[in-house]
Structures are given as C-alpha cells and as structure tokens.
Amino acid sequence: MGEVYRAEHVYIHKTVAIKLLRPEITASPEAVQRFHLEARTASSIGHRNIVTIEDFGKLGNGVVYLAMEFLDGTPLNRLIAKGPLDNARALGLVEQIAEGLRAAHAREVIHRDMKPENVFILPVEAGGELVKILDFGIAKMNASGAEGANLTRTGAIFGTPHYMSPEQAMGTAVDRRADIYSVGVLMFEMFTGRVPFKAESFLGILTQHVYEQPPKPCSIRPDLPAVIEAIILKAMAKEPGKRQQDMDGLIAELQAARSVVTSGEPPALLRGDWPASAANLRLTGEPATDPPAR
C-alpha cells in the first residue's frame, strides 16, 4: 500500500520514518481512509510497545503521508529466518507483544494482522530488547464509530493468511481473541522456525486454519518445553472460547513458562489455571513419567 523512507525533521533534526501512500492507491477513498485509520489508531494507544505516530497529512501534490518514529532494529521475520529463537528470549518478546496488544484492546482496538513483519525488535541498554508493533491499517475498532464499522464489515476477509484466525478466515465477527490466535501462530513460528499451515493457495491456508489441527510444536522441535507447547496450542484453539480469553491471561501463562525455562521449577499455578495439555508437565520434549508435585 505504501513505501517507507528515512527522513529528518528540518527544524528539530529528529529522524523519523515517512510512509507514503502510493499515487495509484491515493485515488481510492477507502485506501486513504485506512491510512488515516492507521494513524489515528496507533496514536490513540500510547504504549511503549506500539510504534509512535508523529504526524499525518497530505502534501500539495496530493501524496498522503504518515510520519512515525524511526525504528533502528530488526523485524521479527528476519530473526525467525535464522531458525527457532532461544526459549527465554522468545518468551520475553512474546510477552512484550502481548503487553502492546493488551493496551490496544483496552482502547477497543483489535489489530487483526499480527505477523512477524509487523513486529520490530530494538536493542536497548544492558543487552535488552524492546518490541514495537506496527501497521494498524486493518485494525478493527470495537466501539460503534462509523469509520471503524464501515472499514471492517462482517463478511470481508482481512489479514495475512498464515496468521489468520478461523473466524477471520470465515469472514465472521472478530474480537480480541482473534489477536490471541495470531500470537499463537507467531509463537509457533518463533519456537519451531516454521508456520503451522502451508498450502499452494490463499484459500488452502484459510481452510486449514478453519478445519485442521496444527501439528504439535514438539513434533517439530522435540526439545521444546511442554509448557510452551501448551500455551501455543491453547492460543490456537479453533473455538475462541477455548483460547486464553484476554492478554492478561496470556501474559500470566508466558510469565509462568518463563519461570520454568529459566529456573527449571514447575509453574506456580493451580491446575485449573494452566492449560490442560500441560497437566503432565515436562521441561523438554521428552515424555513425562509422573505429574509434578502440586
């Protein structure tokens, strides 16, 4: 839809990224409206894990632009291309993704296009990493505003097929649990190095999201801790009611799993709070012999 350039503010000398809507697309009122929605949506959230929008407008020659903070880092898809991520590192990154989406959901905004290309990783002090979520161009506003409603009508399919929830694939109404499914797919790819579903066509991938169960991550990566596999499979449940119901729930499970990975101790969660598939907890992909002590 657009091209992105590095630029500098002529007065305050601040480096920014400028996203320009391609001229052939500017002629589409809906495309321009989506571009405007991206600017308004991202700027309304105001969270450290959401890209900061600096300005939006239209130049004298008719070109529509969006100015945002310049991100000097690496998109998540480039990290994944090198192979599965370290468990602790990946859990930390996913937790930040969930925190950013929690802030969006609190503003009644559903991203609907979570994929590695829309997640940027920035290096920070002391060797840490900061996640930035990008591209709210097809975000859905749950509030009854006409703009969001007109651009996200039921029956229209929006998103990237490899990361799309079953309800998105069917063109039915979505809520925040659609983003949870997409994060589950992201996790699958981050921990295994591949997406769960592949096909030769857009429709073939969507059909698998709707009707087929994903392969177990441990069947691809046997050394993956079962607590991580359980979170992934729960997030990717076909029925929204069987997933984590909000980002708070997902974050709690990620934090517990991170404790397992870093300390080797079972998660301090009640059996009813933990995914059923993790009842027989194991720290690697090897079969468990006895359930952990509670």
PEPE-V154788 format. One record per residue. N is the residue number from 1. RES is the residue in one letter. SS is DSSP state (@ for helix, = for strand, . for the rest). PSI is psi in whole degrees, 0 to 359 (* if undefined). D_FIRST is the distance of its C-alpha to the first C-alpha in Angstrom with 2 decimals. Layout:
[[N & RES & SS & PSI & D_FIRST] [N & RES & SS & PSI & D_FIRST]]
This chain:
[[1 & M & . & 325 & 0.00] [2 & G & = & 170 & 3.79] [3 & E & = & 146 & 7.26] [4 & V & = & 134 & 10.21] [5 & Y & = & 149 & 13.74] [6 & R & = & 135 & 17.15] [7 & A & = & 170 & 19.08] [8 & E & = & 134 & 22.44] [9 & H & . & 129 & 23.69] [10 & V & . & 338 & 26.29] [11 & Y & . & 317 & 28.89] [12 & I & . & 359 & 28.83] [13 & H & . & 38 & 27.54] [14 & K & . & 131 & 25.20] [15 & T & = & 132 & 22.48] [16 & V & = & 168 & 19.03] [17 & A & = & 131 & 15.44] [18 & I & = & 121 & 13.28] [19 & K & = & 121 & 9.53] [20 & L & = & 133 & 8.53] [21 & L & = & 128 & 6.13] [22 & R & . & 142 & 6.35] [23 & P & @ & 321 & 9.64] [24 & E & @ & 339 & 9.37] [25 & I & @ & 334 & 6.97] [26 & T & @ & 334 & 9.34] [27 & A & . & 347 & 11.99] [28 & S & . & 114 & 11.05] [29 & P & @ & 323 & 13.07] [30 & E & @ & 321 & 11.84] [31 & A & @ & 317 & 8.14] [32 & V & @ & 321 & 9.87] [33 & Q & @ & 322 & 12.28] [34 & R & @ & 319 & 10.10] [35 & F & @ & 317 & 8.91] [36 & H & @ & 320 & 12.66] [37 & L & @ & 319 & 13.67] [38 & E & @ & 315 & 12.08] [39 & A & @ & 312 & 14.14] [40 & R & @ & 318 & 17.18] [41 & T & @ & 307 & 17.29] [42 & A & @ & 319 & 17.15] [43 & S & @ & 335 & 19.53] [44 & S & @ & 341 & 21.90] [45 & I & @ & 312 & 22.65] [46 & G & . & 65 & 24.13] [47 & H & . & 149 & 24.90] [48 & R & . & 337 & 25.40] [49 & N & . & 11 & 23.23] [50 & I & = & 134 & 20.16] [51 & V & . & 140 & 18.12] [52 & T & . & 129 & 19.51] [53 & I & = & 127 & 17.55] [54 & E & = & 323 & 19.36] [55 & D & = & 161 & 18.02] [56 & F & = & 141 & 15.59] [57 & G & = & 191 & 16.04] [58 & K & = & 128 & 15.68] [59 & L & . & 168 & 17.20] [60 & G & . & 332 & 19.92] [61 & N & . & 7 & 17.97] [62 & G & . & 356 & 15.51] [63 & V & . & 130 & 12.61] [64 & V & = & 135 & 11.34] [65 & Y & = & 159 & 11.58] [66 & L & = & 122 & 12.20] [67 & A & = & 129 & 15.11] [68 & M & = & 169 & 16.12] [69 & E & = & 143 & 18.95] [70 & F & . & 127 & 18.91] [71 & L & . & 112 & 19.50] [72 & D & . & 81 & 21.96] [73 & G & = & 213 & 22.16] [74 & T & = & 131 & 21.03] [75 & P & = & 148 & 18.36] [76 & L & @ & 326 & 20.35] [77 & N & @ & 330 & 19.30] [78 & R & @ & 325 & 21.11] [79 & L & @ & 316 & 24.15] [80 & I & @ & 327 & 24.28] [81 & A & . & 339 & 24.09] [82 & K & . & 354 & 27.48] [83 & G & . & 176 & 29.05] [84 & P & . & 143 & 30.02] [85 & L & . & 157 & 30.16] [86 & D & . & 140 & 33.48] [87 & N & @ & 308 & 34.40] [88 & A & @ & 320 & 35.10] [89 & R & @ & 313 & 32.05] [90 & A & @ & 318 & 29.72] [91 & L & @ & 320 & 31.48] [92 & G & @ & 320 & 31.05] [93 & L & @ & 316 & 27.31] [94 & V & @ & 323 & 26.93] [95 & E & @ & 320 & 29.18] [96 & Q & @ & 321 & 26.94] [97 & I & @ & 314 & 23.88] [98 & A & @ & 324 & 26.11] [99 & E & @ & 319 & 27.26] [100 & G & @ & 317 & 23.81] [101 & L & @ & 328 & 23.08] [102 & R & @ & 318 & 26.59] [103 & A & @ & 320 & 25.81] [104 & A & @ & 316 & 22.70] [105 & H & @ & 327 & 24.87] [106 & A & @ & 336 & 27.57] [107 & R & . & 15 & 25.30] [108 & E & . & 33 & 24.66] [109 & V & = & 127 & 21.04] [110 & I & = & 126 & 20.01] [111 & H & . & 307 & 17.02] [112 & R & . & 359 & 16.63] [113 & D & . & 45 & 14.29] [114 & M & . & 121 & 16.74] [115 & K & . & 163 & 16.47] [116 & P & @ & 326 & 17.68] [117 & E & @ & 341 & 14.39] [118 & N & @ & 15 & 14.15] [119 & V & = & 122 & 17.74] [120 & F & = & 139 & 18.91] [121 & I & = & 120 & 22.63] [122 & L & = & 137 & 24.39] [123 & P & = & 140 & 28.02] [124 & V & . & 179 & 30.42] [125 & E & @ & 154 & 34.14] [126 & A & @ & 27 & 36.77] [127 & G & @ & 11 & 34.52] [128 & G & . & 179 & 32.43] [129 & E & = & 144 & 28.72] [130 & L & = & 128 & 26.32] [131 & V & = & 139 & 23.35] [132 & K & = & 127 & 20.21] [133 & I & = & 133 & 17.78] [134 & L & . & 173 & 14.13] [135 & D & . & 83 & 11.08] [136 & F & . & 28 & 12.65] [137 & G & . & 334 & 9.66] [138 & I & . & 22 & 11.65] [139 & A & . & 150 & 14.97] [140 & K & = & 130 & 17.97] [141 & M & = & 120 & 20.61] [142 & N & . & 337 & 24.00] [143 & A & . & 163 & 25.62] [144 & S & . & 27 & 26.22] [145 & G & . & 141 & 23.92] [146 & A & @ & 324 & 22.70] [147 & E & @ & 308 & 19.11] [148 & G & @ & 320 & 18.74] [149 & A & @ & 317 & 20.89] [150 & N & @ & 329 & 19.11] [151 & L & @ & 353 & 15.70] [152 & T & . & 43 & 17.36] [153 & R & . & 145 & 20.05] [154 & T & . & 139 & 22.28] [155 & G & . & 341 & 21.88] [156 & A & . & 141 & 18.09] [157 & I & . & 119 & 16.84] [158 & F & . & 148 & 13.98] [159 & G & . & 182 & 13.63] [160 & T & . & 125 & 14.07] [161 & P & @ & 320 & 17.30] [162 & H & @ & 339 & 19.31] [163 & Y & @ & 13 & 19.26] [164 & M & . & 136 & 19.41] [165 & S & . & 157 & 22.61] [166 & P & @ & 320 & 24.92] [167 & E & @ & 326 & 24.55] [168 & Q & @ & 317 & 20.74] [169 & A & @ & 328 & 21.38] [170 & M & . & 356 & 23.85] [171 & G & . & 24 & 21.72] [172 & T & . & 176 & 24.41] [173 & A & . & 143 & 24.52] [174 & V & . & 157 & 23.53] [175 & D & . & 195 & 24.91] [176 & R & @ & 339 & 24.89] [177 & R & @ & 343 & 26.46] [178 & A & @ & 320 & 23.24] [179 & D & @ & 325 & 22.00] [180 & I & @ & 318 & 25.42] [181 & Y & @ & 313 & 24.99] [182 & S & @ & 322 & 21.70] [183 & V & @ & 324 & 23.55] [184 & G & @ & 318 & 26.34] [185 & V & @ & 318 & 24.18] [186 & L & @ & 313 & 22.99] [187 & M & @ & 316 & 26.69] [188 & F & @ & 312 & 27.67] [189 & E & @ & 321 & 25.46] [190 & M & @ & 323 & 26.51] [191 & F & @ & 341 & 30.18] [192 & T & @ & 340 & 30.34] [193 & G & . & 4 & 27.72] [194 & R & . & 159 & 26.22] [195 & V & . & 156 & 24.42] [196 & P & . & 327 & 26.92] [197 & F & . & 135 & 25.68] [198 & K & . & 146 & 24.74] [199 & A & . & 169 & 24.62] [200 & E & . & 352 & 23.64] [201 & S & . & 159 & 21.43] [202 & F & @ & 312 & 18.98] [203 & L & @ & 324 & 21.90] [204 & G & @ & 321 & 24.37] [205 & I & @ & 316 & 22.74] [206 & L & @ & 320 & 22.46] [207 & T & @ & 319 & 26.08] [208 & Q & @ & 320 & 27.24] [209 & H & @ & 325 & 25.69] [210 & V & @ & 319 & 27.60] [211 & Y & @ & 339 & 30.87] [212 & E & . & 143 & 31.51] [213 & Q & . & 141 & 32.66] [214 & P & . & 153 & 30.98] [215 & P & . & 152 & 33.31] [216 & K & . & 129 & 35.21] [217 & P & @ & 325 & 33.77] [218 & C & @ & 343 & 37.37] [219 & S & @ & 340 & 37.71] [220 & I & @ & 322 & 35.12] [221 & R & . & 90 & 36.26] [222 & P & . & 336 & 39.92] [223 & D & . & 5 & 40.34] [224 & L & . & 129 & 37.72] [225 & P & . & 137 & 39.50] [226 & A & @ & 331 & 39.92] [227 & V & @ & 326 & 38.96] [228 & I & @ & 316 & 35.41] [229 & E & @ & 318 & 35.33] [230 & A & @ & 320 & 36.57] [231 & I & @ & 316 & 33.81] [232 & I & @ & 310 & 31.13] [233 & L & @ & 327 & 32.79] [234 & K & @ & 317 & 33.40] [235 & A & @ & 331 & 29.78] [236 & M & . & 18 & 28.82] [237 & A & . & 141 & 31.44] [238 & K & . & 320 & 30.49] [239 & E & . & 124 & 31.98] [240 & P & @ & 326 & 30.38] [241 & G & @ & 345 & 33.94] [242 & K & @ & 359 & 34.86] [243 & R & . & 176 & 32.20] [244 & Q & . & 138 & 32.56] [245 & Q & . & 346 & 32.32] [246 & D & . & 174 & 30.55] [247 & M & @ & 333 & 29.35] [248 & D & @ & 315 & 32.87] [249 & G & @ & 318 & 34.32] [250 & L & @ & 317 & 31.89] [251 & I & @ & 319 & 32.50] [252 & A & @ & 318 & 36.26] [253 & E & @ & 322 & 36.14] [254 & L & @ & 319 & 34.09] [255 & Q & @ & 320 & 36.62] [256 & A & @ & 319 & 39.50] [257 & A & @ & 322 & 38.09] [258 & R & @ & 323 & 37.59] [259 & S & @ & 319 & 41.24] [260 & V & @ & 313 & 42.29] [261 & V & @ & 320 & 40.45] [262 & T & @ & 331 & 41.77] [263 & S & @ & 339 & 45.27] [264 & G & . & 6 & 46.03] [265 & E & . & 146 & 47.30] [266 & P & . & 152 & 46.44] [267 & P & . & 140 & 44.15] [268 & A & . & 64 & 46.12] [269 & L & . & 148 & 44.83] [270 & L & . & 153 & 46.88] [271 & R & @ & 321 & 46.62] [272 & G & @ & 342 & 45.18] [273 & D & @ & 344 & 42.35] [274 & W & . & 148 & 41.27] [275 & P & . & 137 & 39.46] [276 & A & @ & 325 & 42.17] [277 & S & @ & 352 & 41.17] [278 & A & @ & 14 & 42.10] [279 & A & . & 317 & 45.59] [280 & N & . & 80 & 47.13] [281 & L & . & 135 & 45.47] [282 & R & . & 152 & 45.29] [283 & L & . & 349 & 43.92] [284 & T & . & 187 & 42.90] [285 & G & . & 357 & 42.11] [286 & E & . & 144 & 45.85] [287 & P & . & 142 & 47.46] [288 & A & . & 148 & 49.10] [289 & T & . & 316 & 52.85] [290 & D & . & 146 & 53.47] [291 & P & . & 149 & 51.36] [292 & P & . & 152 & 51.11] [293 & A & . & 141 & 53.64] [294 & R & . & * & 52.52]]
